[in-house]
């Protein structure tokens, strides 16, 4: 079946989501995030796109942007290809990192623009990573509060709907049930909570004693059930990260 063509936005504004293949983490440390933002900034400058918001989560990225001089798909490709090459070299891996096709939706009115911007900024709160959206380092929220940061993100449109900074901040923090692009936000577990969740599937301390096939099946079930990062699963189980990632890679091959 041919792919359905993407809807073109009458405003040129889109909500974009890039996510890791099989829910795998695309950022394992802060250096990864810094490199992604650097590539993001270069792509933005080359295409003259306007960035209104973004958020880097462990296994996915949200971007609110207006198309520039090149098709938005070219801008996203420029970012993702560059990042995958760098990531694979750093972690000595090969193959895909992102799902083959980014997700997108058009943003064609002011109300939905603000809804998407708030949804993007609230991702870390809903995932239990921070209590206040303005505490999260890896989203565009910092641009909306820091007057000296204006190179990557354009804040004028987002703030123009509010009389002052306080009203903008109140709206951004307002409790809601928004689900843009129908993506389920991954909940962040403490190691102890993750261990308790794993115990519902299998005793964590016995997993390393299983056969490779049994162990890989359990690892995939844990990943599917909890959505926890490969690094955290490895740490809690006391199993090498390469073993956990190999189990997930095998799962992807089987699904083809």
C-alpha positions in Angstrom: 0.0 0.0 0.0 1.5 3.4 -1.0 2.1 5.9 1.8 -0.5 8.5 2.3 0.7 11.9 1.3 1.2 14.4 4.0 -1.3 17.3 4.4 0.2 20.6 3.5 -0.2 23.4 6.1 -1.9 26.6 4.8 0.2 28.5 7.4 3.4 26.6 6.7 3.5 25.6 10.4 3.9 22.0 11.5 4.2 19.9 14.6 6.9 17.3 13.9 7.8 14.2 15.9 10.9 12.1 15.5 11.0 8.9 17.6 13.4 6.1 18.2 13.0 2.8 16.4 11.1 0.3 18.6 10.9 3.0 21.3 14.7 2.9 21.7 16.4 5.9 23.3 18.0 8.3 20.8 19.7 10.3 23.5 21.9 8.5 26.0 23.7 11.5 27.5 23.8 15.3 27.4 26.5 15.3 24.7 24.0 13.6 22.4 21.4 16.3 23.0 24.0 19.0 22.4 25.0 17.5 19.1 21.4 17.2 18.0 20.7 20.8 18.8 23.7 21.9 16.9 22.6 20.0 13.8 19.1 21.4 14.4 20.4 24.9 14.5 22.4 24.5 11.3 19.4 23.0 9.4 17.3 25.9 10.6 19.8 28.5 9.4 20.2 26.8 6.0 16.5 26.5 5.3 15.5 29.8 7.0 12.8 27.9 8.9 11.3 29.5 12.0 11.4 27.4 15.2 8.7 28.1 17.8 9.3 25.2 20.1 11.0 21.9 20.7 11.6 19.3 23.4 14.2 16.5 23.5 12.9 13.5 25.4 14.9 10.2 25.8 13.3 8.4 22.9 11.6 11.1 20.8 11.7 14.7 19.8 8.9 17.3 19.3 9.3 20.3 17.1 7.0 23.2 16.3 8.2 25.0 13.2 7.4 27.0 10.1 8.7 25.8 6.8 11.4 27.9 5.3 13.0 27.9 1.8 13.1 24.2 1.5 10.4 21.5 2.1 10.1 20.6 5.7 10.9 17.0 5.0 14.3 18.0 3.7 15.0 20.0 6.9 14.1 17.0 9.0 16.2 14.7 6.9 19.2 17.0 7.2 18.9 16.8 11.0 18.2 13.1 11.4 20.8 11.8 8.9 23.5 13.8 10.5 22.6 12.8 13.9 22.3 9.1 13.1 25.8 9.1 11.6 27.2 10.8 14.7 25.3 8.5 17.1 26.2 5.3 15.3 29.9 6.3 15.2 30.0 7.2 18.9 28.2 4.0 20.1 29.8 1.7 17.5 26.5 0.6 16.1 25.0 0.4 12.6 21.5 0.7 11.1 18.5 2.8 11.7 18.0 4.8 14.9 14.7 6.7 14.1 11.5 5.2 12.8 11.7 5.5 9.0 9.1 8.3 8.7 8.7 11.2 11.0 5.2 12.1 12.1 3.7 15.5 11.4 0.5 17.4 11.7 -0.6 20.8 10.4 -1.0 23.8 12.7 -3.4 26.2 11.1 -5.0 28.3 13.9 -3.8 30.3 16.9 -5.6 28.0 19.4 -4.0 24.9 18.2 -0.6 26.6 17.9 -0.8 27.4 21.7 -2.1 23.9 22.5 0.9 22.3 20.6 3.4 24.6 22.2 2.1 23.8 25.7 1.9 20.1 24.9 5.6 20.1 23.8 6.7 22.0 26.9 4.8 19.7 29.2 6.3 16.5 28.0 8.9 16.3 30.7 6.4 17.0 33.4 3.9 14.4 32.2 6.8 11.9 32.0 7.8 12.6 35.6 11.2 14.0 34.7 10.7 17.5 36.3 7.9 19.1 38.4 8.1 22.5 36.6 8.4 22.9 32.8 10.8 25.7 33.2 13.2 23.4 35.0 13.8 21.2 32.0 17.0 22.1 30.2 16.3 20.4 26.9 13.2 22.2 25.7 12.5 25.6 24.2 10.9 26.8 27.5 14.3 28.3 28.5 14.1 30.5 25.4 10.8 31.9 26.6 12.2 33.0 30.0 15.8 33.9 29.1 16.1 37.2 27.1 19.7 36.4 26.0 18.7 33.2 24.2 17.2 34.1 20.9 19.3 32.4 18.2 17.4 29.1 17.7 13.8 29.8 18.8 11.5 32.6 17.9 9.4 33.4 20.9 7.5 36.5 19.7 4.5 34.7 18.2 4.0 32.5 21.3 4.2 35.3 23.7 2.1 37.7 21.6 -1.1 36.1 22.8 -0.5 37.1 26.4 -0.2 40.5 28.1 2.9 39.5 30.1 5.3 36.8 31.0 3.3 35.6 34.0 0.2 35.0 32.0 2.2 33.1 29.4 3.8 31.0 32.1 0.5 30.2 33.7 -0.9 29.0 30.4 2.2 26.8 29.8 1.8 25.2 33.2 -1.9 24.8 33.1 -3.1 21.2 33.7 -4.6 19.5 30.6 -5.2 16.2 28.8 -3.9 17.3 25.4 -2.7 14.5 23.2 -1.1 16.0 20.1 0.0 13.5 17.4 -1.6 10.8 19.6 1.7 9.9 21.3 1.8 8.2 24.6 4.5 9.9 26.8 6.9 7.5 28.4 6.9 7.5 32.2 10.2 7.8 33.9 10.8 5.1 36.6 13.2 5.2 39.5 15.4 2.1 39.5 13.5 0.7 42.5 10.1 1.2 40.7 11.4 -0.3 37.6 12.6 -3.3 39.5 9.2 -3.7 41.0 7.6 -3.5 37.5 10.1 -6.1 36.2 9.2 -8.4 39.1 5.7 -8.6 37.7 7.2 -10.3 34.6 10.1 -12.3 36.0 12.4 -12.2 39.1 15.2 -9.7 38.1 17.9 -11.5 39.9 17.2 -14.7 37.9 17.1 -13.3 34.4 20.8 -13.5 33.8 20.6 -17.3 34.4 18.1 -17.9 31.6 19.0 -19.2 28.1 19.8 -16.5 25.6 16.4 -17.0 23.8 14.5 -16.8 27.1 16.5 -13.8 28.3 16.0 -11.9 25.1 12.2 -12.6 25.2 12.0 -11.3 28.8 14.0 -8.2 27.9 11.7 -7.4 25.0 8.7 -7.9 27.2 10.2 -5.6 29.9 10.9 -2.9 27.3 7.4 -3.2 25.8 5.7 -3.2 29.3 7.7 -0.3 30.9 9.2 1.7 28.0 12.3 2.1 30.2 15.5 3.1 28.6 18.0 0.4 27.5 20.6 1.9 29.8 18.3 1.7 32.8 17.1 -1.8 32.0 20.8 -2.9 31.8 21.6 -1.2 35.1 18.6 -2.7 37.0 19.1 -6.2 35.6 22.9 -6.1 36.0 23.2 -7.1 32.3 25.5 -5.4 29.7 23.8 -2.7 27.7 25.0 -4.3 24.5 23.0 -7.5 25.4 19.9 -5.5 26.0 20.3 -3.5 22.7 21.0 -6.7 20.8 17.7 -8.2 22.1 15.8 -5.2 20.9 17.6 -5.2 17.5 16.7 -8.9 17.0 13.1 -7.9 17.8 13.2 -5.4 15.0 14.6 -7.9 12.5 11.8 -10.4 13.4 9.1 -7.7 12.7 10.3 -7.0 9.2 
